[in-house]
Amino acid sequence: MQISSIINELESLKETIEQTKEDAAKIEGRLQVTLERLKTEFELSSIEEAEEKIVSLKEELAILDRKIEKEFLELKQEYEW
């Protein structure tokens, strides 16, 4: 392997590493923005809290769906439309 090809490969690797660092920094910035939104808009302090809240809200939604369906059927029976 010639020195020039080694240098070219190292330069290519260096560019890849630099691009990866930039991408990581962008992702970190987006994560920080997302975490800040969780805190300010939803009063949640972590991704884990957000996931727990999602589970809780889904359960609550399922309960409300069943309640709405039950009450709708009761109304339908009562007023026979």
Secondary structure, DSSP 8 states (H G I E B T S, - for coil): --HHHHHHHHHHHHHHHHHHHHHHHHHHHHHHHHHHHHHHHH---SHHHHHHHHHHHHHHHHHHHHHHHHHHHHHHHHHT-
